[in-house]
Amino acid sequence: MLALNLALVAGLLSGWALCPPAAAAQGEAYRYEFEQPNFLVTRIVIVLDVEGRGTLEYVEKDVPEPTRAAVTLRPESLARLRWLAEQVAALPSAPPSEKHANLGLSKLSLVVNGQPVAVAFTYTPQPALLELGQFFRGLVTQHQRISQIEVARRYQPLDVPKLLRDLEADLNARRIAEPAALADLLASLANDLRLSLIARNHARRLSARISGKT
């Protein structure tokens, strides 16, 4: 189990630190924060309860107002999150770490089997930590792509083919947290006669891919 007496300063300098577990808000079980002013998404805060319901908030560079949205994880995503949280809670107190401040600072606050666990890191080779960070950032990317496609579909349908190519690149790079959550949107796009045939066919291919039909 993670020991809570690790020196914070030394840990942060090496890319890893345990944080004193803050008192969790009522019902809060999973909290992820990320900050790197030079990234396109400069700040992220995601808070979820034990059932995978909560909120996400992120700030995009040069956009004055943060974006906020409700989150409800799919059952398989919640199971994955719980399993990863258990893996993080079982990590040794001083795992290997590296200095990568340019990657931004990630902070995780988890409640595992009733016990709080808090970790801060820039980069670590620990797979569970890396995957947890990727999962939470993937929720933001997922929300961005869905929002961009829905806006373009309504106001700039000629942009939809490019956005679908961007979405496919994210899927290939595993930057989408819940690919199955795109199924309804893609099926709707595939049958939207207001869109170009190229866009409809691309949406159909992605829909088949997500559903496992290809």
Contacts in CASP RR format, 6 or more apart in sequence:
PFRMAT RR
TARGET T0000
AUTHOR 0000-0000-0000
METHOD contacts of the structure
MODEL  1
MLALNLALVAGLLSGWALCPPAAAAQGEAYRYEFEQPNFLVTRIVIVLDV
EGRGTLEYVEKDVPEPTRAAVTLRPESLARLRWLAEQVAALPSAPPSEKH
ANLGLSKLSLVVNGQPVAVAFTYTPQPALLELGQFFRGLVTQHQRISQIE
VARRYQPLDVPKLLRDLEADLNARRIAEPAALADLLASLANDLRLSLIAR
NHARRLSARISGKT
1 89 0 8 1.000
1 90 0 8 1.000
1 115 0 8 1.000
2 18 0 8 1.000
2 88 0 8 1.000
2 89 0 8 1.000
2 91 0 8 1.000
2 92 0 8 1.000
2 93 0 8 1.000
2 117 0 8 1.000
2 119 0 8 1.000
3 18 0 8 1.000
3 93 0 8 1.000
4 18 0 8 1.000
4 20 0 8 1.000
4 21 0 8 1.000
6 17 0 8 1.000
6 18 0 8 1.000
6 93 0 8 1.000
6 94 0 8 1.000
7 17 0 8 1.000
8 17 0 8 1.000
8 18 0 8 1.000
8 19 0 8 1.000
9 17 0 8 1.000
10 17 0 8 1.000
11 17 0 8 1.000
11 97 0 8 1.000
12 105 0 8 1.000
12 120 0 8 1.000
12 122 0 8 1.000
13 99 0 8 1.000
14 97 0 8 1.000
14 98 0 8 1.000
14 99 0 8 1.000
15 97 0 8 1.000
15 98 0 8 1.000
15 99 0 8 1.000
15 100 0 8 1.000
15 101 0 8 1.000
15 121 0 8 1.000
15 122 0 8 1.000
15 123 0 8 1.000
15 124 0 8 1.000
16 94 0 8 1.000
16 95 0 8 1.000
16 97 0 8 1.000
16 119 0 8 1.000
16 120 0 8 1.000
16 121 0 8 1.000
16 122 0 8 1.000
16 124 0 8 1.000
17 119 0 8 1.000
17 120 0 8 1.000
17 121 0 8 1.000
18 93 0 8 1.000
18 118 0 8 1.000
18 119 0 8 1.000
18 120 0 8 1.000
19 107 0 8 1.000
19 109 0 8 1.000
19 118 0 8 1.000
19 119 0 8 1.000
19 120 0 8 1.000
20 118 0 8 1.000
21 109 0 8 1.000
21 116 0 8 1.000
21 117 0 8 1.000
21 118 0 8 1.000
22 109 0 8 1.000
22 116 0 8 1.000
22 118 0 8 1.000
24 31 0 8 1.000
24 109 0 8 1.000
24 111 0 8 1.000
24 116 0 8 1.000
25 47 0 8 1.000
27 49 0 8 1.000
27 50 0 8 1.000
28 47 0 8 1.000
28 48 0 8 1.000
28 49 0 8 1.000
28 109 0 8 1.000
28 111 0 8 1.000
29 48 0 8 1.000
29 49 0 8 1.000
29 50 0 8 1.000
29 52 0 8 1.000
29 110 0 8 1.000
29 111 0 8 1.000
30 46 0 8 1.000
30 47 0 8 1.000
30 48 0 8 1.000
30 49 0 8 1.000
30 52 0 8 1.000
30 81 0 8 1.000
30 85 0 8 1.000
30 108 0 8 1.000
30 109 0 8 1.000
30 110 0 8 1.000
30 111 0 8 1.000
31 45 0 8 1.000
31 46 0 8 1.000
31 47 0 8 1.000
31 48 0 8 1.000
31 107 0 8 1.000
31 108 0 8 1.000
31 109 0 8 1.000
31 110 0 8 1.000
32 44 0 8 1.000
32 45 0 8 1.000
32 46 0 8 1.000
32 106 0 8 1.000
32 107 0 8 1.000
32 108 0 8 1.000
32 132 0 8 1.000
32 133 0 8 1.000
32 136 0 8 1.000
33 43 0 8 1.000
33 44 0 8 1.000
33 45 0 8 1.000
33 46 0 8 1.000
33 106 0 8 1.000
33 107 0 8 1.000
34 41 0 8 1.000
34 43 0 8 1.000
34 44 0 8 1.000
34 104 0 8 1.000
34 105 0 8 1.000
34 106 0 8 1.000
34 107 0 8 1.000
34 133 0 8 1.000
34 136 0 8 1.000
34 137 0 8 1.000
35 42 0 8 1.000
35 43 0 8 1.000
35 44 0 8 1.000
35 104 0 8 1.000
35 105 0 8 1.000
36 42 0 8 1.000
36 102 0 8 1.000
36 103 0 8 1.000
36 104 0 8 1.000
36 105 0 8 1.000
37 61 0 8 1.000
38 61 0 8 1.000
38 102 0 8 1.000
39 61 0 8 1.000
39 104 0 8 1.000
40 60 0 8 1.000
40 61 0 8 1.000
41 58 0 8 1.000
41 59 0 8 1.000
41 60 0 8 1.000
41 61 0 8 1.000
41 137 0 8 1.000
41 140 0 8 1.000
42 59 0 8 1.000
42 60 0 8 1.000
42 61 0 8 1.000
43 58 0 8 1.000
43 59 0 8 1.000
43 66 0 8 1.000
44 56 0 8 1.000
44 57 0 8 1.000
44 58 0 8 1.000
44 59 0 8 1.000
44 136 0 8 1.000
44 137 0 8 1.000
44 140 0 8 1.000
45 56 0 8 1.000
45 57 0 8 1.000
45 58 0 8 1.000
46 54 0 8 1.000
46 55 0 8 1.000
46 56 0 8 1.000
46 57 0 8 1.000
46 71 0 8 1.000
46 136 0 8 1.000
46 139 0 8 1.000
46 140 0 8 1.000
47 54 0 8 1.000
47 55 0 8 1.000
48 54 0 8 1.000
48 71 0 8 1.000
48 73 0 8 1.000
48 81 0 8 1.000
50 111 0 8 1.000
51 78 0 8 1.000
52 71 0 8 1.000
52 72 0 8 1.000
52 73 0 8 1.000
52 78 0 8 1.000
52 81 0 8 1.000
53 70 0 8 1.000
53 71 0 8 1.000
53 72 0 8 1.000
53 73 0 8 1.000
54 70 0 8 1.000
54 71 0 8 1.000
54 72 0 8 1.000
55 68 0 8 1.000
55 69 0 8 1.000
55 70 0 8 1.000
55 71 0 8 1.000
56 68 0 8 1.000
56 69 0 8 1.000
56 71 0 8 1.000
56 139 0 8 1.000
56 140 0 8 1.000
56 143 0 8 1.000
57 66 0 8 1.000
57 67 0 8 1.000
57 68 0 8 1.000
57 69 0 8 1.000
58 66 0 8 1.000
58 67 0 8 1.000
58 140 0 8 1.000
58 143 0 8 1.000
59 66 0 8 1.000
59 67 0 8 1.000
60 67 0 8 1.000
67 143 0 8 1.000
67 147 0 8 1.000
69 143 0 8 1.000
71 139 0 8 1.000
73 81 0 8 1.000
73 178 0 8 1.000
74 178 0 8 1.000
74 180 0 8 1.000
74 181 0 8 1.000
76 180 0 8 1.000
77 135 0 8 1.000
77 177 0 8 1.000
77 178 0 8 1.000
80 135 0 8 1.000
81 132 0 8 1.000
81 135 0 8 1.000
84 128 0 8 1.000
84 131 0 8 1.000
84 132 0 8 1.000
84 135 0 8 1.000
85 110 0 8 1.000
85 112 0 8 1.000
85 117 0 8 1.000
85 132 0 8 1.000
86 112 0 8 1.000
86 113 0 8 1.000
87 127 0 8 1.000
87 128 0 8 1.000
88 108 0 8 1.000
88 110 0 8 1.000
88 112 0 8 1.000
88 117 0 8 1.000
88 119 0 8 1.000
88 126 0 8 1.000
88 128 0 8 1.000
88 129 0 8 1.000
88 132 0 8 1.000
89 110 0 8 1.000
89 112 0 8 1.000
89 113 0 8 1.000
89 115 0 8 1.000
89 117 0 8 1.000
91 126 0 8 1.000
91 128 0 8 1.000
91 129 0 8 1.000
95 124 0 8 1.000
95 125 0 8 1.000
95 126 0 8 1.000
96 124 0 8 1.000
96 125 0 8 1.000
96 126 0 8 1.000
97 121 0 8 1.000
97 122 0 8 1.000
97 123 0 8 1.000
97 124 0 8 1.000
97 125 0 8 1.000
98 122 0 8 1.000
98 123 0 8 1.000
98 124 0 8 1.000
98 125 0 8 1.000
99 122 0 8 1.000
99 123 0 8 1.000
100 122 0 8 1.000
100 123 0 8 1.000
101 122 0 8 1.000
103 122 0 8 1.000
103 123 0 8 1.000
104 122 0 8 1.000
105 120 0 8 1.000
105 121 0 8 1.000
105 122 0 8 1.000
106 120 0 8 1.000
106 121 0 8 1.000
106 122 0 8 1.000
106 133 0 8 1.000
107 118 0 8 1.000
107 119 0 8 1.000
107 120 0 8 1.000
108 117 0 8 1.000
108 118 0 8 1.000
108 119 0 8 1.000
108 120 0 8 1.000
108 129 0 8 1.000
108 132 0 8 1.000
108 133 0 8 1.000
109 116 0 8 1.000
109 117 0 8 1.000
109 118 0 8 1.000
110 116 0 8 1.000
110 117 0 8 1.000
110 118 0 8 1.000
111 117 0 8 1.000
119 129 0 8 1.000
121 129 0 8 1.000
124 130 0 8 1.000
134 174 0 8 1.000
134 175 0 8 1.000
135 177 0 8 1.000
136 177 0 8 1.000
137 175 0 8 1.000
138 175 0 8 1.000
138 176 0 8 1.000
138 177 0 8 1.000
139 177 0 8 1.000
139 178 0 8 1.000
141 170 0 8 1.000
141 175 0 8 1.000
141 176 0 8 1.000
141 177 0 8 1.000
142 176 0 8 1.000
142 177 0 8 1.000
142 178 0 8 1.000
142 181 0 8 1.000
142 182 0 8 1.000
145 163 0 8 1.000
145 166 0 8 1.000
145 167 0 8 1.000
145 170 0 8 1.000
145 176 0 8 1.000
145 182 0 8 1.000
146 182 0 8 1.000
146 185 0 8 1.000
148 163 0 8 1.000
149 160 0 8 1.000
149 163 0 8 1.000
149 164 0 8 1.000
149 167 0 8 1.000
149 185 0 8 1.000
149 189 0 8 1.000
150 185 0 8 1.000
152 159 0 8 1.000
152 160 0 8 1.000
152 163 0 8 1.000
153 160 0 8 1.000
153 189 0 8 1.000
153 192 0 8 1.000
153 194 0 8 1.000
153 195 0 8 1.000
157 194 0 8 1.000
157 195 0 8 1.000
157 196 0 8 1.000
157 199 0 8 1.000
158 196 0 8 1.000
160 189 0 8 1.000
160 195 0 8 1.000
160 196 0 8 1.000
160 199 0 8 1.000
161 196 0 8 1.000
161 198 0 8 1.000
161 199 0 8 1.000
161 202 0 8 1.000
164 189 0 8 1.000
164 199 0 8 1.000
164 202 0 8 1.000
164 203 0 8 1.000
164 206 0 8 1.000
165 202 0 8 1.000
167 176 0 8 1.000
167 182 0 8 1.000
167 206 0 8 1.000
168 202 0 8 1.000
168 206 0 8 1.000
170 176 0 8 1.000
171 179 0 8 1.000
171 206 0 8 1.000
171 209 0 8 1.000
171 210 0 8 1.000
176 182 0 8 1.000
179 210 0 8 1.000
180 210 0 8 1.000
182 206 0 8 1.000
182 210 0 8 1.000
183 207 0 8 1.000
183 210 0 8 1.000
183 211 0 8 1.000
186 203 0 8 1.000
186 204 0 8 1.000
186 206 0 8 1.000
186 207 0 8 1.000
186 210 0 8 1.000
187 203 0 8 1.000
187 207 0 8 1.000
189 195 0 8 1.000
189 199 0 8 1.000
189 200 0 8 1.000
189 203 0 8 1.000
190 200 0 8 1.000
190 201 0 8 1.000
190 203 0 8 1.000
190 204 0 8 1.000
190 207 0 8 1.000
191 200 0 8 1.000
192 200 0 8 1.000
193 200 0 8 1.000
195 203 0 8 1.000
205 214 0 8 1.000
208 214 0 8 1.000
END
